């Protein structure tokens, strides 16, 4: 009989390896998200300034 939570326990053993891979993937996404949000804020301010300023 298979234990119901055996897959969760096995994932915990390999968690340190997966965290290292996840942090390598997330750095470019964080940089891209920051650039995208800053550019959208500047575009919004530029649009407001041209329309109402």
Secondary structure, DSSP 8 states (H G I E B T S, - for coil): ---TTHHHHHHHHTHHHHHHHHHHHHHHHHHHHHHHHHHHHHHHHHHHHHHH-
